[in-house]
Amino acid sequence: MVAAGDAGKGGSDVAERLDIEPEMIVQELGWDEDVDDGVRAAIEERCGSDLLDEDADDVVDVVLLWWREDDGDLTDTLLDAMTPLSDEGVIWVLTPKTGQDGYVEPADIAEAASTANLAQTASLSISDGWMGTRLAYRRAKARR
């Protein structure tokens, strides 16, 4: 796992740090009034289109999942988020930072990811109030 100390960087490059590329299809789940609109705007600008909502039927490259402690069962939500995800797609679980309302223990994310057969591949600060944890499909180990 890669930990990046990017808290001091501006919002303009947050989409790049989240590996968002032009023309990617990005779905957003868990939106509420507490989300960071600067992060959302940077992602929309970088991918060149609006974020899809939870009702979209498209195959997506990235799922942005805004998640808080009281949002329910993370494993179930991850399994649902995987449904429209492309084979090479990733899920970014965006959680409030330590000390913020809704803070989620990193161990809870790791456990839910493991149960959903996802691998945690990166963790970084995406804004003053939010952390991002990158999850991707586990790959089968090559046999010799």
Residue pairs with C-beta under 8 A, 6 or more apart in sequence:
1 120
1 121
1 122
1 123
2 121
2 122
2 123
2 124
3 122
3 123
3 124
4 17
4 122
4 123
4 124
4 125
5 125
6 17
6 124
6 125
6 126
7 125
7 128
9 17
11 36
11 38
11 39
11 41
11 42
11 127
12 42
13 42
14 38
14 39
14 42
14 43
14 126
14 127
15 39
15 42
15 43
15 45
15 46
15 47
16 46
17 124
17 126
18 43
18 62
18 92
18 126
18 132
18 134
19 62
19 90
19 134
20 26
20 43
20 46
20 47
20 62
21 46
21 47
21 61
22 46
22 47
22 48
23 47
23 48
23 49
24 47
24 61
24 62
25 47
25 49
25 52
25 58
25 59
25 60
25 61
25 62
26 43
26 44
26 47
26 49
26 51
26 52
26 60
26 61
26 62
26 63
26 64
27 51
27 52
27 53
27 54
27 56
27 58
27 60
27 62
27 63
27 64
27 81
27 84
28 40
28 51
28 52
28 53
28 54
28 63
28 64
28 66
29 54
29 63
29 64
29 65
29 66
29 77
29 81
30 65
30 66
30 67
30 68
30 71
30 77
30 94
31 53
31 66
32 66
32 68
34 68
34 96
34 101
34 102
35 66
35 94
35 130
36 126
36 127
36 128
36 129
36 130
38 127
39 94
39 126
39 127
39 130
40 51
43 51
43 64
44 50
44 51
51 64
52 58
52 60
56 84
57 84
58 84
59 84
59 85
59 86
60 84
60 85
60 86
60 89
61 86
61 88
61 89
61 90
62 89
62 90
62 91
62 92
63 81
63 84
63 85
63 89
63 90
63 91
63 92
64 92
64 94
65 77
65 78
65 81
65 91
65 92
65 93
65 94
66 94
67 74
67 77
67 93
67 94
67 95
67 104
67 109
68 95
68 96
68 101
68 102
68 104
69 102
69 103
69 104
70 102
71 77
71 102
74 93
74 104
74 108
74 109
74 112
75 111
75 112
75 115
75 116
78 91
78 93
78 112
78 113
78 116
78 118
78 135
79 116
81 91
82 91
82 116
82 118
82 137
85 91
87 137
89 136
89 137
90 121
90 134
90 135
90 136
91 118
91 134
91 135
91 136
92 132
92 133
92 134
92 135
93 109
93 113
93 132
93 133
93 135
94 126
94 130
94 131
94 132
94 133
95 102
95 103
95 104
95 109
95 130
95 131
95 133
96 102
96 103
96 104
96 129
96 130
96 131
97 103
97 125
97 128
97 129
97 130
97 131
100 129
106 123
106 133
109 120
109 133
110 120
113 119
113 120
113 133
113 135
116 135
117 137
117 138
118 135
118 136
118 137
118 138
119 135
119 136
119 137
119 138
119 139
120 133
120 134
120 135
121 134
121 135
121 136
122 132
122 133
122 134
123 131
123 132
123 133
123 134
124 131
124 132
124 134
125 131
125 132
126 132
